[in-house]
Amino acid sequence: MVHAPYTGGHSDLSPKYRDIGEKTAVDFLLKKGYKILEKNFRFGKLEVDIIALKNDTIVFVEVKRREKSDFGSPEEFVDARKQRRVMKVAKFYMSRNGLFDTHHVRFDVISITGEEILHIEGAYREH
């Protein structure tokens, strides 16, 4: 597994706060039978929170956490720009590891609001 420290971005959330959300998401995925391949995987300045395997599908997961949904639900913050960035990381990861011919790809979002976890499978796809 690759563990890379958070080195920037536009979030006002502390790294510790983000880490709690990502740990919660990892635990959630493990309980659902996923194998965690990478956490905080970086390609240049781009990053994806979790890369997991479920059956023959490589799943790229963005984790969004908020205490309240006063300003919108967490998953709403995975906008088109963020989606394109995750897809670039996915292409690099799949190519580097020779996985295009053997595995499917899916893009998920795990939204955590307070104690509620929402796993949106196939939240977006490449156009």
N, C-alpha and C positions, 0 to 999 in steps of 0.2 A: 504494500500500500504506500501511496505517496501522501505525506502530510506536509502541507505547505502553510506557513503562517499567513494570516490576512495582512495584506500590505497596502490597502487603499480602498478606494471606492467612494460612493456618495452616501453611504448610510451613516446615520447619526447613532446607530446602535453600537454598543461596545463589542469588542471581539468575544468577551465572556458571554454576553447575552446571545450572540449568534451561535456560539459553541453549544449552548444549552439547547437551542432549537435544533441544531444539526445532530446532536447526540440523541435527542428525542426522536428525530426522524430515522436515524440509523436503527435504534432499538425497535421502532415500529416496523421498519422494513424486515429486520431479522425475524421478528415474530410472524410476519406474513410469508416467510420462506425465501426471502431474497438473500443472495450472497453479496456482501459488500466488496467491491473490487478496489475502489479508490474513494478517498475523501479529500475535498479541496484540491482537486486535480487542476493543474495550471498548464496553459499553453500560451506562452508569452505573457501578456497582461490579462488574458482571459482566464476565467475560472468557472468550474462547475462544482456544486456542493458535494454531490454524491454520484458515483457511478456504481450501478448494481447489476446483478445478473439474476434473471428469473427465467428458468427453462432455457430457451434458445434466444432470449431477448436481452440485449444490453440496454439498460435503462439509465438515462441521464436525468438526475433529479435536482431541481432547484427547491430550496427550503426557504419559506418566508414565515416569519414569526412576528406577531403583534400581541400585546396584552389585551387590547380592545380593537374593535373594528370601526371606531368612530370615523376614521378617515378612509374607509374602504377595507375590504377584506384583503388579507395578505397576498392571496394569489393574484389580485389585480395589479400587483407591483411587478409581475413578470410580463413586462410589455414587449412589443415587437422587437425593440432594440436588444433587450436581454435575450429573447428567444434566438435571434440571429447569432449572438455571441456564443450561446450554449451550442448551437448547431455547428459553429466553426470548431469548437473544442471537440465535439462529437466526431466530426469528420477526421480530425487529426488523430484522435484516440483509436478510432476504428481502423484507419489506414496504418498507423504505426504498429498495431497489434495484429494486422491481417485478419480482421473479423468481418469484413463486409460480406464475404462469401459464405460464412458459417452462422451468422447471427442476424436477427432482426434488430431494429433500433426503435426505441420509444422515448418520448420526452414527457416526464411527469413533473407535477408540482405537489409538494407537501406544504399545506397551509396550516399553521398552528396559531390559534387564537385562544389565549388563556390556556385552558386544559383540553380544548377541542382540537382534534387532528383530522384534517380533511386531505385524503390522498386522491389527487386528480390524475388518473392514468390516461396517458395520451392527451395531455393538456393542450398540446400544439404539435404541429408537424411541419416538416420542410415543404415548401411550396414548389 
